[in-house]
Amino acid sequence: NWPSGTELQVDVGASGFLTGAGGDGGNGGSYDGGNGGTGTSALGVEYAATINNGGVIRCGYAGGGGGSGAANDPSDKSTTDFGRSGGGGGGGAGLPPGNGGPGGAVRPHDGNSGGDDGGNASETARGMGGNGGDNDDQAGGGKGGNGGQNGTNATAGANSNADGEDPNNPFPRFRGVAGSNGAAIRKASGVSWSFGINNGTTQGSTNANTVA
């Protein structure tokens, strides 16, 4: 514990910039799509404090979910399965930015069946989801979801498309869901803080207790 009477003050100057890390995009699925990663928070407060924000305090944004794959016959995964794989989810904005998720693997008999990788994010701009595998009159893979950025939440991946030759296919698969944003400011349980000067910009939650 700090000595009695200690005062903690956090000053973010006019050119100061605190940001969380972006979440990675989910993997495109050969079958089920992967979930997007969670962004992290910019500032964590463990002791009672006054925060003077003259710059920018911004959360890290979530990654998009991976698209689901499609299988004409999930009992036959190696020889005659003409399914398509899903695209990878886009990365979330932050520092470091989130990486796009890899597209699903190429399936037997068709080099166009693999999903595209999701796009990498930058510090302020999200990555976009990759396209699903080509639908050549067979089951088509779902597109990956986009990552998040300020003002725009990350999205889930898309479900795979039905087989043009057999509307009962593809067999149902699960798309990946988007991750969660971090917080601009989070605090430990039972800790209180307050803004002193707050003429800067705060983007994201300022009352989180459990967001990483």
C-alpha positions as CSV (number, residue, x, y, z in Angstrom):
1,N,0.0,0.0,0.0
2,W,1.1,3.5,-0.7
3,P,1.6,5.9,2.3
4,S,-1.5,7.7,3.5
5,G,-2.3,10.9,1.6
6,T,-0.6,9.7,-1.7
7,E,-2.4,11.2,-4.7
8,L,-2.2,9.4,-8.1
9,Q,-2.7,11.6,-11.2
10,V,-2.4,10.4,-14.9
11,D,-1.8,13.1,-17.4
12,V,-2.3,12.5,-21.1
13,G,-0.9,15.5,-23.0
14,A,-2.4,17.1,-26.1
15,S,-0.3,14.9,-28.4
16,G,-0.7,11.8,-26.2
17,F,-2.3,8.7,-27.5
18,L,-3.2,5.6,-25.5
19,T,-4.7,2.7,-27.3
20,G,-5.4,-1.0,-26.7
21,A,-4.4,-3.8,-29.0
22,G,-6.7,-5.0,-31.8
23,G,-8.1,-8.5,-31.7
24,D,-7.1,-11.0,-34.4
25,G,-9.7,-12.3,-37.0
26,G,-11.1,-15.8,-36.6
27,N,-9.9,-18.6,-38.8
28,G,-11.9,-19.4,-41.9
29,G,-13.5,-22.8,-41.4
30,S,-13.1,-26.0,-43.5
31,Y,-16.1,-26.8,-41.4
32,D,-16.8,-24.5,-38.4
33,G,-15.5,-20.9,-38.5
34,G,-13.2,-19.6,-35.7
35,N,-14.3,-16.8,-33.4
36,G,-12.7,-13.3,-33.6
37,G,-10.2,-12.2,-30.9
38,T,-11.0,-9.7,-28.2
39,G,-9.3,-6.2,-28.2
40,T,-7.5,-5.1,-25.1
41,S,-7.9,-1.9,-23.0
42,A,-5.9,1.3,-23.2
43,L,-5.6,2.2,-19.5
44,G,-6.0,0.1,-16.4
45,V,-6.5,1.8,-13.0
46,E,-5.5,-0.2,-9.9
47,Y,-5.5,2.7,-7.4
48,A,-7.8,5.7,-6.8
49,A,-6.7,8.3,-9.4
50,T,-7.4,11.5,-11.2
51,I,-7.1,11.3,-15.0
52,N,-6.4,14.4,-17.0
53,N,-7.0,13.6,-20.7
54,G,-6.0,16.2,-23.2
55,G,-5.2,13.7,-26.0
56,V,-6.8,10.4,-27.0
57,I,-7.6,7.3,-24.9
58,R,-9.0,4.6,-27.2
59,C,-9.9,1.0,-26.8
60,G,-8.6,-1.9,-28.9
61,Y,-11.2,-3.2,-31.3
62,A,-12.4,-6.8,-31.8
63,G,-11.5,-9.1,-34.7
64,G,-14.2,-10.4,-37.0
65,G,-15.4,-14.0,-37.0
66,G,-14.4,-16.6,-39.6
67,G,-16.8,-17.8,-42.2
68,S,-18.1,-21.3,-42.0
69,G,-17.2,-24.0,-44.5
70,A,-19.5,-26.3,-46.4
71,A,-19.4,-30.0,-46.8
72,N,-21.3,-32.0,-49.4
73,D,-20.7,-35.1,-47.3
74,P,-19.0,-34.6,-43.9
75,S,-18.5,-38.4,-43.6
76,D,-16.2,-38.3,-46.6
77,K,-13.6,-35.6,-45.9
78,S,-10.8,-36.8,-48.2
79,T,-11.9,-38.1,-51.5
80,T,-15.2,-36.9,-52.8
81,D,-16.0,-34.0,-50.6
82,F,-16.6,-31.0,-53.0
83,G,-17.3,-28.5,-50.2
84,R,-15.9,-25.0,-49.9
85,S,-14.0,-23.4,-47.0
86,G,-14.8,-20.1,-45.3
87,G,-12.9,-16.8,-45.4
88,G,-10.8,-15.5,-42.5
89,G,-12.1,-12.7,-40.3
90,G,-10.5,-9.2,-40.5
91,G,-8.3,-7.9,-37.7
92,G,-9.4,-5.2,-35.3
93,A,-7.9,-1.7,-35.1
94,G,-5.4,-1.0,-32.3
95,L,-1.7,-1.0,-31.4
96,P,-0.5,-3.5,-32.2
97,P,-3.3,-4.0,-34.8
98,G,-5.1,-7.3,-35.2
99,N,-4.0,-9.8,-37.8
100,G,-6.5,-11.2,-40.3
101,G,-7.5,-14.8,-39.8
102,P,-6.3,-17.4,-42.3
103,G,-8.8,-18.7,-44.9
104,G,-10.0,-22.2,-44.7
105,A,-8.0,-25.0,-46.4
106,V,-8.3,-26.0,-50.0
107,R,-10.7,-29.0,-50.3
108,P,-10.3,-32.0,-52.5
109,H,-10.8,-31.7,-56.3
110,D,-10.9,-27.9,-56.6
111,G,-8.1,-25.4,-56.1
112,N,-10.6,-22.6,-55.8
113,S,-12.3,-24.1,-52.7
114,G,-10.0,-22.5,-50.1
115,G,-11.2,-19.3,-48.3
116,D,-9.3,-16.1,-48.6
117,D,-7.3,-14.7,-45.7
118,G,-8.9,-11.8,-43.7
119,G,-7.2,-8.4,-44.0
120,N,-4.8,-7.0,-41.4
121,A,-5.9,-3.9,-39.5
122,S,-3.9,-0.7,-38.9
123,E,-3.7,1.4,-35.8
124,T,-7.0,3.1,-36.7
125,A,-8.6,1.1,-39.6
126,R,-10.1,-2.3,-39.4
127,G,-9.3,-5.3,-41.6
128,M,-12.0,-6.7,-43.9
129,G,-13.1,-10.3,-44.0
130,G,-11.8,-12.7,-46.7
131,N,-14.2,-14.2,-49.3
132,G,-15.3,-17.8,-49.0
133,G,-14.2,-20.5,-51.4
134,D,-15.5,-20.2,-55.0
135,N,-19.0,-21.7,-55.5
136,D,-18.6,-23.7,-58.7
137,D,-22.2,-25.1,-58.6
138,Q,-21.2,-26.8,-55.3
139,A,-21.4,-25.7,-51.7
140,G,-19.9,-22.3,-51.1
141,G,-17.9,-21.1,-48.1
142,G,-19.0,-18.1,-46.0
143,K,-17.3,-14.8,-46.1
144,G,-15.3,-13.8,-43.0
145,G,-16.6,-11.0,-40.8
146,N,-15.0,-7.5,-40.7
147,G,-12.9,-6.3,-37.8
148,G,-13.9,-3.4,-35.6
149,Q,-12.8,0.3,-35.6
150,N,-14.0,3.5,-34.0
151,G,-17.7,3.8,-34.7
152,T,-18.0,0.4,-36.3
153,N,-18.3,-2.9,-34.4
154,A,-16.7,-6.2,-35.7
155,T,-19.1,-8.6,-37.4
156,A,-19.6,-12.3,-37.4
157,G,-18.6,-14.5,-40.3
158,A,-21.2,-15.6,-42.8
159,N,-22.7,-19.0,-43.1
160,S,-21.8,-21.2,-46.0
161,N,-24.0,-21.3,-49.1
162,A,-26.2,-24.1,-50.2
163,D,-25.1,-26.5,-52.9
164,G,-26.6,-25.5,-56.3
165,E,-27.1,-29.1,-57.3
166,D,-28.7,-30.3,-54.0
167,P,-30.5,-27.7,-51.9
168,N,-30.3,-30.0,-48.8
169,N,-26.5,-29.4,-48.8
170,P,-24.3,-28.2,-47.3
171,F,-24.7,-29.9,-44.0
172,P,-25.1,-27.2,-41.3
173,R,-21.9,-25.7,-39.9
174,F,-21.3,-22.9,-37.4
175,R,-19.9,-19.5,-38.4
176,G,-17.4,-17.7,-36.1
177,V,-18.7,-14.8,-34.0
178,A,-17.0,-11.5,-33.6
179,G,-14.8,-10.8,-30.6
180,S,-15.4,-8.0,-28.0
181,N,-13.9,-4.6,-27.9
182,G,-11.5,-3.7,-25.1
183,A,-12.2,-0.6,-22.9
184,A,-10.7,2.8,-23.1
185,I,-10.3,2.8,-19.2
186,R,-10.9,-0.2,-16.9
187,K,-10.5,-0.4,-13.2
188,A,-9.9,-3.0,-10.5
189,S,-12.8,-4.0,-8.4
190,G,-13.6,-1.4,-5.6
191,V,-11.3,1.3,-7.1
192,S,-12.7,4.7,-8.0
193,W,-11.3,7.3,-10.4
194,S,-12.4,10.6,-11.9
195,F,-11.6,12.9,-14.7
196,G,-10.0,16.1,-13.8
197,I,-9.3,17.8,-17.1
198,N,-11.1,16.0,-20.0
199,N,-10.9,18.1,-23.1
200,G,-9.5,15.3,-25.2
201,T,-11.1,12.3,-26.8
202,T,-12.2,9.0,-25.1
203,Q,-13.3,6.2,-27.4
204,G,-14.7,3.1,-25.7
205,S,-16.1,2.1,-22.3
206,T,-14.7,4.0,-19.2
207,N,-16.4,1.8,-16.5
208,A,-15.2,-1.7,-17.4
209,N,-14.2,-4.0,-14.6
210,T,-13.4,-7.2,-16.4
211,V,-12.4,-6.3,-19.9
212,A,-8.7,-7.2,-20.5
